[in-house]
């Protein structure tokens, strides 16, 4: 059976590729075969909504068929609603295939919130595009050809040097470049650490209760037992820590309560690590943002021999960069570098060089100073609006970070509250502390002018 396979290259100004196989020896017309393959491609999801297709002339030339065959096939699929054709814009896959609307859950997840109080990232609209672009140009211009290879598994040397200096200066971290491993963020850092700890015989890891549930999932995937220990207004309670191989904590801004690990508890946690020959895994969550308190340095600066320090650009610049780092004690640096290398070969080198230039030029410091002023203003507006529209709900965790907590009445159906909030265009997260549901009201990605209306809508959702 003879077939004809085609990949349309840059034949016309659209420059699109399309894989099509036609059976020239069969009984079915070529036009029908083309229609069926395109129709099935849309239905199966292989041809995504909005995808531009080759022009009729280009596809006909590549397939070796008359242009009318393609014109008729396209026309039939346009009539059926699988394709759309507009003058000057060519032919594209329809936004929604007939009879196959996107799943409701996916549509809800992708839909932007009118009032975005989700505590998940820095202000995406404030990403310093021009300084970042300038740093990228400088990094690319200065990079020798050798830097365009696969890159060192621990990370680009230039970035590790820049991070060592910055973290020591800004976060009180005791860091040498050779002790730093670059990651794709905190999530990957914890996953790599969990895998290495498990291979070294670790079994149990202390976690904060309440705490960030994805961290527990990562530990479970590595077959490590998460041991919840209560956290209160002073952070993780250290008065009766159980025996374990490690403790995963957020001492600068506990998630979700916003508490800072008290000085005496910091000392107690480090004493526990020394006594048990255990590691403290420090997630420096929101460590760069403080408003009504003195700066709190990293726990690692008090006990570098027993602390793994982790940070990322997700809350300072943008999650899209997928750049993070670990500062590691002892022989863990070499072990984690190898683990990272075998996992994915390392972070994109050019992005690392750009971040290095960005940090060295002081752009990160300038950006954070601007963001602290912006976020403090928004924090004040959110707290004031909550006082007006939801005065019965206590507000906490306002001294630092990018969200405040709103304590709801015990027994509140928080799932119903979140559903009503979504119906009102409000995006917000929830947690629980001491049996009481909490709303985590973030303020990084909501415009100042929308805060009062958003909090009013949130209050209506709480009251039902």
C-alpha positions, 0 to 999 in steps of 0.5 A: 500500500503506497502512502504519502507522508507530508511535513509542510515546511516554510513554503509560504508566509505562515511557515507551518508544519502539518503531518498528514498521511494519504493513501493514494491506492485506496478507494477513498477520495483524498479530500475525504482522507484529509478531512478525516485526519484533520477532524480526528486531530481536533477531536483527539486534542492533537491539533490544539485550539487556535493552531494555525494551519498551512495555507491551502496552496502550501499544503496542496503543493507539499502533498502533491494534490490539486489545491481544490482538494485542500480548499474543499476539505478546509471548507467542509471543516469550517462549515462543521465548526472544527476550523475557522477561516478569516481573511488575512489571518489564515485557517485555524483550529476552532477555539472549542471543538464541537461537542467537546467543551473543556472540562469544568475543573480545568476551565475553572483553574485556568479562568482568571479571578476578577479579584485575585487574593491567591497567595501564590506568587509575587506581583506578576505585573511588576516583573522588572522586564527592562532591567531583566532584559538588560541583564540578559543582554549583558550576560549573553554578550559577556558569556564565553562560548564555553558557557553555552554548553550543558553547564555544571550540575551544581549550577553556573559558577557566576550565579553561585558566586553572586548568590553567595555574596547576596545571601550573606549580605541580605539574609545572613546566610553563611554561604560559599559558592561551592556549597550552593546547588541551583535548582528549579525552585523549592519544590525540586530542592525538597524532592532532591533532598528527600531522595538523598535523605531516604537513600542515606537511611532517613525515615522520619521528617518533622513538619509544621502543623499546619504546614504547606501540604505539597511538602508533605506530598514530596516527602511521602513520594520519597517514602519518608514519614512526615511527623506533624509538630504544632506551630503557634504564634511563635512558630514551630513548638520546640518544647517536645520535638520527637526523634527524627532525621530532619525537620522541614520549617519556614522560620521567617514566615510560617505557612500559613499563620505568618508566625516568625520562629521565636529566638529561643525556639531557633536555638532549641531547634538547632540544639535538637539537630545537634543532639540527634545529628539531624538536618534542619531544612529551612524554606526561607518562605517570604523572608525578603518581605517585612513591614512592621518588624525588624529584619529576621535573618536566616536560621542557617546563619546560626547553625550552618553545619546542620541547616540546609537553606533553600530559596527561590525567585518565585516570590521575589521575581516570578515563578516562571523563572523556575530558579532556586538554590540550596546552601548545603553543609558538609558533603551534601553539596556534592551529593545534591549536585549529582542528584540534580544533574541526573534529575534533569541536567541542570537549570538553563544556563543563560537564565542563570547567567542573567540572574547573576548579572541581575543580582550583581548590578543591584537590580534585585535589591532595587526591585525588592525595595520597590516591592516592599513599599507596594506590598505594605500599601496593599497590606494596609488596604486589605487589613482596613477593608477586612475591618470594614467588611468582615470585622468579626473575623480576626486578622493575623500574619500581617507583619510580613509576607504576601498574605494575611490570615482571616480566621473564620468561625469554627465549623464554617464550611470552608469548601462552600465559602470558597465555592461562593467566592469563586462564583463572585470572581474571588480567588482565595486559598484556605487552610486550618489551624487549631480546628479553625478554618483560615482564609489566606488573603494574598495581596501581591496580585490584586490592583489597589483600586480593586481591594475594597470591592474584592474584600466586600465580595469575599465577605459576602461569600463568607456570610453566604 
